[in-house]
Amino acid sequence: MLTIFAKLLKLLNSDQNPNHLALAVCFGLAVGLMPGFSAFLLIIVVLICVLKANLTLFFLVWGLFEGIAYVFDPVLHQLGYLLLTSDSLHSLWTGLIQSSFWKLTAFNNSLVMGALVSILVLWVPVYLLSLWIVKSYRTRIQAFIEKWKVTQFLKGSKFYRVYQSLAGE
């Protein structure tokens, strides 16, 4: 746990592009909420590599959202079921299931559909919130925390040695 927290602080204190960190959070959200294995996950993995999202933060957020998804699975299932059984969308689903690509995405699974809609709805707000948090931390909070006596005390502790060892990676 100490190592994970140290890695998170290292990322926040690094000079890595805040956009890449925010994308990592969004991709972690997407993979964490998406159940099972589908073509959507392959697309996300390719996008992570192409867009240079931070892998450390991605894996950290993925684990966090796996736990959140476990709690919200019944809600995601109900949302997906509602959409998949909607009479007004019946012709859309029928047309999509005719395509091999859409079959691979498993969109006709109520949990996958609920997760996909949730991801699409949450993507922009989570991205903007993550970007704001990283930028705010770097401009306001980081310098303020450095002045605290407890921070200076921690710099002499085991936690700081773990943090410093990660800085050499």
Backbone as CSV, one residue per row, in Angstrom:
resi,resn,N_x,N_y,N_z,CA_x,CA_y,CA_z,C_x,C_y,C_z
1,MET,0.827,-1.189,0.000,0.000,0.000,0.000,0.871,1.253,0.000
2,LEU,1.945,1.184,0.760,2.861,2.313,0.830,3.508,2.570,-0.531
3,THR,3.839,1.505,-1.222,4.456,1.623,-2.545,3.485,2.230,-3.549
4,ILE,2.213,1.835,-3.483,1.213,2.373,-4.404,1.036,3.871,-4.171
5,PHE,0.944,4.259,-2.915,0.797,5.683,-2.590,2.024,6.470,-3.046
6,ALA,3.197,5.900,-2.860,4.423,6.563,-3.303,4.447,6.722,-4.818
7,LYS,3.994,5.702,-5.545,3.940,5.796,-7.008,2.959,6.868,-7.458
8,LEU,1.828,6.964,-6.770,0.845,7.993,-7.103,1.425,9.386,-6.874
9,LEU,2.113,9.580,-5.762,2.754,10.880,-5.505,3.841,11.179,-6.534
10,LYS,4.572,10.141,-6.916,5.611,10.319,-7.925,5.005,10.806,-9.230
11,LEU,3.874,10.222,-9.617,3.200,10.644,-10.847,2.724,12.088,-10.758
12,LEU,2.124,12.433,-9.626,1.627,13.794,-9.466,2.764,14.815,-9.451
13,ASN,3.912,14.421,-8.897,5.049,15.336,-8.822,5.922,15.314,-10.073
14,SER,5.653,14.400,-10.985,6.477,14.285,-12.190,6.134,15.398,-13.177
15,ASP,6.935,15.469,-14.228,6.666,16.464,-15.264,5.875,15.870,-16.425
16,GLN,5.244,14.727,-16.176,4.439,14.084,-17.217,3.245,14.967,-17.558
17,ASN,2.892,14.937,-18.825,1.777,15.729,-19.330,0.495,15.394,-18.555
18,PRO,-0.183,16.396,-17.986,-1.425,16.141,-17.253,-2.510,15.486,-18.114
19,ASN,-2.500,15.758,-19.411,-3.473,15.131,-20.301,-3.288,13.620,-20.346
20,HIS,-2.041,13.163,-20.332,-1.768,11.725,-20.351,-2.224,11.070,-19.046
21,LEU,-2.061,11.783,-17.945,-2.514,11.248,-16.663,-4.041,11.179,-16.620
22,ALA,-4.705,12.219,-17.119,-6.174,12.229,-17.143,-6.701,11.132,-18.066
23,LEU,-6.024,10.907,-19.198,-6.435,9.819,-20.091,-6.273,8.467,-19.412
24,ALA,-5.207,8.308,-18.642,-4.986,7.051,-17.927,-6.129,6.784,-16.948
25,VAL,-6.599,7.836,-16.279,-7.722,7.685,-15.356,-8.973,7.253,-16.123
26,CYS,-9.227,7.876,-17.259,-10.408,7.531,-18.061,-10.325,6.109,-18.608
27,PHE,-9.165,5.717,-19.070,-9.009,4.347,-19.566,-9.133,3.335,-18.431
28,GLY,-8.621,3.682,-17.255,-8.795,2.812,-16.090,-10.258,2.672,-15.721
29,LEU,-10.998,3.773,-15.825,-12.441,3.738,-15.615,-13.103,2.795,-16.609
30,ALA,-12.732,2.916,-17.871,-13.352,2.115,-18.925,-13.079,0.626,-18.741
31,VAL,-11.847,0.270,-18.505,-11.509,-1.150,-18.354,-12.057,-1.697,-17.035
32,GLY,-12.049,-0.874,-15.999,-12.575,-1.314,-14.711,-14.071,-1.565,-14.731
33,LEU,-14.811,-0.740,-15.438,-16.262,-0.913,-15.496,-16.695,-1.982,-16.488
34,MET,-15.910,-2.209,-17.540,-16.291,-3.158,-18.586,-16.111,-4.594,-18.095
35,PRO,-17.189,-5.368,-18.069,-17.074,-6.754,-17.579,-16.506,-7.686,-18.640
36,GLY,-15.822,-8.708,-18.182,-15.361,-9.765,-19.084,-14.407,-9.295,-20.160
37,PHE,-14.372,-10.053,-21.235,-13.475,-9.762,-22.349,-14.314,-9.547,-23.596
38,SER,-14.070,-8.418,-24.269,-14.788,-8.136,-25.507,-13.888,-7.307,-26.414
39,ALA,-14.358,-7.039,-27.597,-13.593,-6.221,-28.542,-13.395,-4.802,-28.001
40,PHE,-14.312,-4.346,-27.151,-14.149,-3.014,-26.550,-12.847,-2.940,-25.756
41,LEU,-12.519,-4.004,-25.043,-11.286,-4.010,-24.257,-10.053,-3.975,-25.155
42,LEU,-10.099,-4.682,-26.253,-8.974,-4.634,-27.196,-8.800,-3.233,-27.765
43,ILE,-9.890,-2.583,-28.094,-9.837,-1.216,-28.613,-9.238,-0.281,-27.571
44,ILE,-9.629,-0.444,-26.333,-9.106,0.401,-25.251,-7.611,0.190,-25.070
45,VAL,-7.167,-1.051,-25.100,-5.734,-1.338,-24.942,-4.928,-0.700,-26.074
46,VAL,-5.413,-0.784,-27.286,-4.733,-0.150,-28.421,-4.692,1.363,-28.229
47,LEU,-5.801,1.953,-27.795,-5.837,3.398,-27.576,-4.879,3.837,-26.466
48,ILE,-4.752,3.024,-25.431,-3.816,3.350,-24.347,-2.399,3.465,-24.897
49,CYS,-2.027,2.538,-25.751,-0.682,2.539,-26.333,-0.491,3.700,-27.302
50,VAL,-1.484,3.952,-28.122,-1.367,5.002,-29.137,-1.352,6.394,-28.504
51,LEU,-2.197,6.608,-27.495,-2.335,7.938,-26.897,-1.364,8.195,-25.752
52,LYS,-0.496,7.252,-25.457,0.556,7.403,-24.450,0.019,7.693,-23.055
53,ALA,-1.055,7.023,-22.693,-1.586,7.168,-21.341,-0.612,6.512,-20.366
54,ASN,-0.523,7.042,-19.167,0.388,6.528,-18.164,-0.092,5.165,-17.672
55,LEU,0.732,4.147,-17.849,0.331,2.779,-17.507,0.212,2.553,-16.002
56,THR,1.076,3.162,-15.223,1.015,2.988,-13.768,-0.309,3.492,-13.229
57,LEU,-0.682,4.698,-13.633,-1.951,5.266,-13.174,-3.124,4.480,-13.747
58,PHE,-2.999,4.034,-14.984,-4.054,3.218,-15.601,-4.328,1.982,-14.761
59,PHE,-3.287,1.232,-14.386,-3.481,0.011,-13.606,-4.040,0.309,-12.214
60,LEU,-3.606,1.402,-11.616,-4.101,1.789,-10.298,-5.598,2.102,-10.359
61,VAL,-6.008,2.902,-11.345,-7.414,3.283,-11.479,-8.259,2.096,-11.919
62,TRP,-7.700,1.234,-12.763,-8.398,0.025,-13.195,-8.818,-0.788,-11.973
63,GLY,-7.876,-1.024,-11.072,-8.186,-1.778,-9.860,-9.249,-1.106,-9.014
64,LEU,-9.178,0.201,-8.909,-10.168,0.948,-8.146,-11.566,0.787,-8.753
65,PHE,-11.662,0.937,-10.066,-12.965,0.848,-10.717,-13.466,-0.591,-10.848
66,GLU,-12.591,-1.575,-10.762,-13.057,-2.961,-10.696,-13.898,-3.153,-9.435
67,GLY,-13.420,-2.601,-8.338,-14.180,-2.680,-7.089,-15.477,-1.906,-7.151
68,ILE,-15.430,-0.732,-7.738,-16.639,0.079,-7.883,-17.640,-0.625,-8.787
69,ALA,-17.154,-1.221,-9.870,-18.040,-1.923,-10.807,-18.717,-3.103,-10.121
70,TYR,-18.002,-3.785,-9.253,-18.579,-4.922,-8.546,-19.795,-4.487,-7.729
71,VAL,-19.680,-3.319,-7.099,-20.779,-2.796,-6.293,-21.941,-2.342,-7.179
72,PHE,-21.622,-1.722,-8.324,-22.651,-1.151,-9.185,-23.105,-2.077,-10.315
73,ASP,-22.669,-3.329,-10.329,-23.094,-4.264,-11.372,-24.617,-4.378,-11.504
74,PRO,-25.362,-4.443,-10.405,-26.822,-4.518,-10.574,-27.407,-3.288,-11.285
75,VAL,-26.863,-2.121,-10.989,-27.341,-0.896,-11.642,-26.950,-0.898,-13.118
76,LEU,-25.716,-1.307,-13.414,-25.268,-1.372,-14.810,-26.092,-2.392,-15.589
77,HIS,-26.404,-3.512,-14.950,-27.235,-4.531,-15.597,-28.623,-3.967,-15.915
78,GLN,-29.231,-3.283,-14.968,-30.569,-2.723,-15.187,-30.558,-1.681,-16.299
79,LEU,-29.519,-0.840,-16.328,-29.401,0.166,-17.383,-29.267,-0.501,-18.743
80,GLY,-28.398,-1.487,-18.840,-28.216,-2.206,-20.102,-29.471,-2.937,-20.528
81,TYR,-30.133,-3.568,-19.575,-31.362,-4.293,-19.887,-32.436,-3.334,-20.388
82,LEU,-32.549,-2.199,-19.761,-33.522,-1.180,-20.173,-33.274,-0.748,-21.614
83,LEU,-32.007,-0.515,-21.948,-31.675,-0.086,-23.316,-31.885,-1.210,-24.331
84,LEU,-31.477,-2.414,-23.980,-31.571,-3.531,-24.925,-33.007,-4.000,-25.158
85,THR,-33.880,-3.744,-24.226,-35.273,-4.163,-24.390,-36.182,-3.020,-24.811
86,SER,-35.610,-1.867,-25.051,-36.404,-0.707,-25.477,-36.971,-0.954,-26.878
87,ASP,-38.266,-0.781,-27.024,-38.920,-0.997,-28.320,-38.407,-0.031,-29.386
88,SER,-38.096,1.193,-28.979,-37.652,2.183,-29.967,-36.247,1.885,-30.497
89,LEU,-35.474,1.104,-29.773,-34.110,0.764,-30.206,-34.009,-0.645,-30.793
90,HIS,-35.116,-1.354,-30.869,-35.111,-2.741,-31.335,-34.497,-2.895,-32.728
91,SER,-34.854,-2.014,-33.649,-34.313,-2.127,-35.014,-32.808,-1.846,-35.042
92,LEU,-32.329,-0.945,-34.182,-30.882,-0.672,-34.098,-30.142,-1.924,-33.637
93,TRP,-30.627,-2.543,-32.571,-29.950,-3.734,-32.048,-29.994,-4.879,-33.050
94,THR,-31.103,-5.017,-33.739,-31.229,-6.072,-34.745,-30.239,-5.855,-35.880
95,GLY,-30.088,-4.602,-36.295,-29.133,-4.297,-37.361,-27.693,-4.524,-36.932
96,LEU,-27.365,-4.151,-35.706,-25.991,-4.309,-35.223,-25.606,-5.772,-35.043
97,ILE,-26.544,-6.583,-34.581,-26.212,-7.984,-34.315,-25.955,-8.751,-35.615
98,GLN,-26.345,-8.177,-36.742,-26.094,-8.791,-38.048,-24.607,-8.696,-38.427
99,SER,-23.886,-7.743,-37.841,-22.479,-7.493,-38.159,-21.566,-8.339,-37.265
100,SER,-20.533,-8.906,-37.852,-19.580,-9.720,-37.080,-18.843,-8.884,-36.043
101,PHE,-18.477,-7.661,-36.403,-17.756,-6.805,-35.461,-18.575,-6.568,-34.201
102,TRP,-19.832,-6.215,-34.376,-20.661,-5.900,-33.217,-20.940,-7.142,-32.376
103,LYS,-20.925,-8.309,-32.982,-21.068,-9.532,-32.197,-19.870,-9.697,-31.271
104,LEU,-18.682,-9.361,-31.771,-17.464,-9.484,-30.963,-17.453,-8.535,-29.772
105,THR,-18.163,-7.433,-29.880,-18.177,-6.468,-28.774,-19.055,-6.922,-27.617
106,ALA,-19.897,-7.911,-27.841,-20.814,-8.427,-26.816,-21.759,-7.339,-26.314
107,PHE,-22.098,-6.397,-27.182,-22.968,-5.299,-26.789,-24.355,-5.790,-26.367
108,ASN,-24.743,-6.971,-26.815,-26.064,-7.485,-26.482,-26.133,-8.084,-25.076
109,ASN,-25.040,-8.051,-24.335,-25.029,-8.432,-22.930,-25.457,-7.199,-22.134
110,SER,-26.432,-7.347,-21.272,-26.967,-6.182,-20.550,-25.907,-5.500,-19.683
111,LEU,-25.026,-6.266,-19.093,-23.979,-5.678,-18.256,-22.971,-4.903,-19.098
112,VAL,-22.600,-5.453,-20.250,-21.681,-4.755,-21.159,-22.324,-3.458,-21.658
113,MET,-23.597,-3.520,-22.041,-24.277,-2.325,-22.533,-24.381,-1.260,-21.445
114,GLY,-24.737,-1.665,-20.236,-24.823,-0.713,-19.127,-23.473,-0.081,-18.828
115,ALA,-22.422,-0.891,-18.857,-21.076,-0.376,-18.611,-20.652,0.571,-19.734
116,LEU,-20.941,0.209,-20.969,-20.567,1.047,-22.108,-21.243,2.407,-22.040
117,VAL,-22.522,2.420,-21.750,-23.245,3.698,-21.644,-22.690,4.513,-20.474
118,SER,-22.414,3.867,-19.354,-21.844,4.569,-18.202,-20.482,5.169,-18.526
119,ILE,-19.673,4.411,-19.238,-18.346,4.897,-19.632,-18.483,6.113,-20.533
120,LEU,-19.365,6.033,-21.502,-19.558,7.153,-22.426,-20.067,8.402,-21.708
121,VAL,-20.941,8.213,-20.726,-21.478,9.348,-19.973,-20.423,9.938,-19.036
122,LEU,-19.621,9.082,-18.420,-18.650,9.534,-17.420,-17.318,10.005,-18.003
123,TRP,-17.003,9.644,-19.248,-15.679,9.900,-19.813,-15.260,11.369,-19.711
124,VAL,-16.041,12.268,-20.259,-15.654,13.687,-20.287,-15.601,14.283,-18.879
125,PRO,-16.610,14.059,-18.016,-16.490,14.614,-16.666,-15.288,14.069,-15.885
126,VAL,-15.017,12.771,-16.017,-13.872,12.180,-15.307,-12.560,12.735,-15.866
127,TYR,-12.488,12.886,-17.188,-11.285,13.452,-17.804,-11.041,14.877,-17.291
128,LEU,-12.080,15.702,-17.338,-11.931,17.097,-16.901,-11.619,17.188,-15.413
129,LEU,-12.263,16.363,-14.611,-11.992,16.361,-13.170,-10.558,15.904,-12.889
130,SER,-10.107,14.857,-13.560,-8.737,14.359,-13.375,-7.715,15.403,-13.792
131,LEU,-7.960,16.040,-14.908,-7.063,17.088,-15.393,-6.997,18.237,-14.395
132,TRP,-8.140,18.630,-13.884,-8.193,19.727,-12.911,-7.459,19.337,-11.624
133,ILE,-7.640,18.095,-11.168,-6.974,17.648,-9.943,-5.461,17.661,-10.109
134,VAL,-4.959,17.137,-11.225,-3.512,17.101,-11.451,-2.954,18.520,-11.524
135,LYS,-3.593,19.374,-12.292,-3.100,20.752,-12.436,-3.198,21.519,-11.121
136,SER,-4.286,21.332,-10.392,-4.435,22.013,-9.105,-3.395,21.534,-8.112
137,TYR,-3.163,20.240,-8.095,-2.156,19.698,-7.191,-0.795,20.311,-7.495
138,ARG,-0.452,20.368,-8.763,0.875,20.854,-9.140,1.039,22.350,-8.914
139,THR,-0.003,23.123,-9.079,0.134,24.580,-8.944,-0.121,25.079,-7.529
140,ARG,-1.008,24.432,-6.794,-1.390,24.962,-5.487,-0.949,24.089,-4.322
141,ILE,-1.245,22.820,-4.418,-1.127,21.947,-3.250,0.300,21.478,-3.013
142,GLN,1.040,21.173,-4.059,2.374,20.608,-3.922,3.292,21.521,-3.106
143,ALA,3.365,22.792,-3.461,4.238,23.721,-2.738,3.754,23.921,-1.301
144,PHE,2.453,23.953,-1.117,1.874,24.128,0.212,2.216,22.949,1.119
145,ILE,2.126,21.739,0.599,2.410,20.530,1.384,3.896,20.448,1.734
146,GLU,4.751,20.902,0.834,6.201,20.862,1.083,6.586,21.675,2.319
147,LYS,5.803,22.671,2.669,6.116,23.538,3.809,5.702,22.935,5.148
148,TRP,4.845,21.947,5.152,4.362,21.363,6.395,5.493,20.674,7.157
149,LYS,5.437,20.758,8.456,6.434,20.091,9.297,6.310,18.567,9.181
150,VAL,5.080,18.072,9.048,4.892,16.627,8.923,5.524,16.121,7.625
151,THR,5.496,16.917,6.592,6.127,16.529,5.327,7.633,16.448,5.513
152,GLN,8.185,17.404,6.197,9.624,17.391,6.450,10.001,16.196,7.330
153,PHE,9.125,15.845,8.270,9.347,14.676,9.107,9.311,13.400,8.262
154,LEU,8.317,13.314,7.364,8.175,12.132,6.520,9.355,11.938,5.587
155,LYS,10.008,13.028,5.227,11.167,12.911,4.335,12.292,12.125,4.980
156,GLY,12.259,11.995,6.288,13.252,11.189,6.991,12.770,9.773,7.266
157,SER,11.582,9.422,6.791,10.989,8.121,7.116,11.213,7.085,6.013
158,LYS,10.737,5.877,6.283,10.811,4.778,5.321,9.992,5.101,4.073
159,PHE,8.854,5.760,4.272,8.002,6.128,3.142,8.792,6.955,2.128
160,TYR,9.553,7.914,2.605,10.304,8.772,1.694,11.407,7.983,0.994
161,ARG,12.000,7.030,1.684,13.022,6.196,1.044,12.402,5.362,-0.068
162,VAL,11.186,4.835,0.147,10.471,4.086,-0.902,10.173,5.020,-2.064
163,TYR,9.701,6.208,-1.745,9.390,7.209,-2.762,10.632,7.562,-3.583
164,GLN,11.738,7.771,-2.918,12.989,8.111,-3.601,13.479,6.962,-4.458
165,SER,13.297,5.733,-3.971,13.739,4.581,-4.773,12.910,4.465,-6.046
166,LEU,11.654,4.854,-5.987,10.814,4.843,-7.184,11.210,5.952,-8.155
167,ALA,11.728,7.032,-7.634,12.144,8.132,-8.502,13.303,7.719,-9.387
168,GLY,14.057,6.710,-8.949,15.183,6.229,-9.755,14.769,5.289,-10.857
169,GLU,13.474,4.854,-10.868,13.014,3.910,-11.904,12.947,4.569,-13.246
